[in-house]
Amino acid sequence: MDVRGLVVMLALCVGDLLVVLNQDTPKCFMQHVNMSYLQAPITNLNKQEQTKLMTQICGQVEKSLTCINPVVDKVKPCMTDDDDLKILRKLADTVPEALKMICNDSGAMLLKLREPLARSCAIELAPTIDVCMDGMSNSTMEMALSRYTITECNEVYKMRDCIINRIRDCGANTYLELFNLFYRSLLSLTPCK
């Protein structure tokens, strides 16, 4: 199934998926994570207190990874193509690695992601991805990832460069590391290098 087919298939499952995403997943997340920790003002804390807080937050968020599986389980029946299931699994499998990256070095990246600039850039991420993906041709969007040739790979590289440049322009380079992690993970499903 191509990307467009995937979108159509997912649209058919939207009802169940929306319940999971809008109700079940946040409820699950809040059962694992003390939200007051996430909202705690950290600028008033010394380095030792920040480290302790980040360790607590990261430990709780790590436990919340169990909240991903119900989402994956709800989406799976909507997918009839092996490539689509591989993409879904690859994304879900990359989340723990991203969390590990964020929590490394006593949550140094998490601290950066809480800064005002990073927060304002986060709002721009989804529109950035949409704008950059608009540059991809319909044939590339409809083709199975495993069948990409140099032509399609060049479009993928152009999209990647667009996203990277927009993240840099925003000024929150911390997101580059996370983007590159997911990008490399998904790229491994294609012949692109």
N, C-alpha and C positions, 0 to 999 in steps of 0.2 A: 504494500500500500504506500502511496506517495504522501507527501506532507498535507496536501489538500484533502485527500481521502481520510487522513488521520483527523483533521479538524472536523470534517463532517461526522465521522464516527463518534468523536468526543462530544459533539453537539447533541447527539442522540442520547447520551448518558448524562447530560448536564444536570438534570434534576437530582439524581442520586449523588452525583459528585458535589453539587453545590451544598447539599446537606452536610456532607463530610467536611468540605472545606470551610464552610461558614459556621458550622455548629460543632461537629464532633472534634475536628482537629484543634480549634482554639480551646475547647473544653479540655481535651487531652493535654495540650501544652500547659495550660494553667494548673493542671493537677500535678505537673512535674516541676514547674518553675514558679518560684516566689516572685511575683511581678514587682513587688516593692524593691527587690534587689536591682531589677532592670531600670527602675526609675530613680534609684538613689543618686543624689548629687555627688559626683566623685571628685569634683574640683576641690572640695573642702577636706578631702582625705589625704593623709600622707601616703608615701609609697607603699609602706607595709600594709596599711588598711586597704589601699586599692588592690594590692595583690591578693589579699584575703577575700575581698568582695568578688574579684574576677574569678578566683578559684571556685567560690561557691556558685556563681552564675554558670560557669562552664560545666561544673559537675551536674547541675540541674538540667541544663540544656542538653547535655549528653544523654541523660535519662529520657528526655522528651523525644529522642530519635525514634522511639517505638510508635510515635504518632504518625510517622511517614507510611508505615505498612498499610494501615487501613485505606489511605488515599490510593496507594498503588493497587491494592486489592479491588477497589471500586472501579478503577480505570481499566484494569486488565480485561474484563469481559467485553469491553467496548472495542478492543483491538483484535483484529483478525490477522494481522500481519506480523511475522516474526521480527522484522526490522523495527517496527514500532515498539514492540515489547522490549527489544534490546535497548532502544533509546530511553524508554521509561526506566528500565532497570539500571541503566548506566547513570542516569541523573540521580535516581534514588541512592545508588551505591556511592556516588560522589559526595553526597551531603555529609556523611560522617568524616570524610577526609577534609572537607571544607571547615567543619566544626573544629577539627583538630588544629588546622591552620590558624583559625581565629583565636583559639585558646592557647596556642603555643606561647612560651615566654611570659607566663603569668597573665595571659589575656591581653598582650600588647596590642594585637590587631583589633580586638574587641573595644579596647579603650579608644583607638583611633576612629573606629566606626561610630562611636558615640559623640564625636566632635560635631559641632554645628555644620561645618563644611561637608563632612561625610553624610550627614543626615539630609542636607539639601540636595546633594548629588544623588542620594538614594531615590529621591522622588523622580529624578530624571532617567533612571535606568530603564524602566519598561518602555517609555516613549523612545529612548535612544535605540533600543533593540528593534523596535518596530520600524523606525526610520531607516536603520541600517539594513534590515531585512528587505525593505521595499526595493532595494537595489538589485535583488536577486531575480533572475528571470523566472517566468512561469514554468518553463521546462525544467529548470533546476529544482524548483519547489515541488514539482510533481514527480520527479525521478527518485527512485529508491536510492538511499545513501550509498549502498554497496556498489552501485553502478556508476558512480561519479567518475568522470574523466578529468583531464587537465582543465577543460573548459569550465566545468562545474566547480572544480577545486579553486580556480582563480576567482570565481564569484564568492566562494566561501572566504578566501583570503581577503578579498575586498571588503566583505561584510565585517570580518574580524578587525581589519585596520580602521574601519569607520567607527566601530564600537570603542576600540582602544583610544583613538584620537578624541572622541567625545568625552570619555572618562578623564583623559588627561586635561582636556579643556576645562572640565568641571573642577579639577584640582584635587580630587579624592583618589589618589593613586593606589590606596589600599584596595579599592575595588578591582584594580588590574590583576592582582594576585588571584582573587577569587574567580574573576572572569576567565583567566588563563587556565585555572584548574578545570572548570567545567568545559571550556572550549577544547582542551586537549583530550578530555575524557570522551566527548562526543565525536571529535575528529577521528578517534581510534576506530570508529564504526565505518569510516569511509576509507577509500584508497588514498585520500589526500595525506600529505605529510607536512 
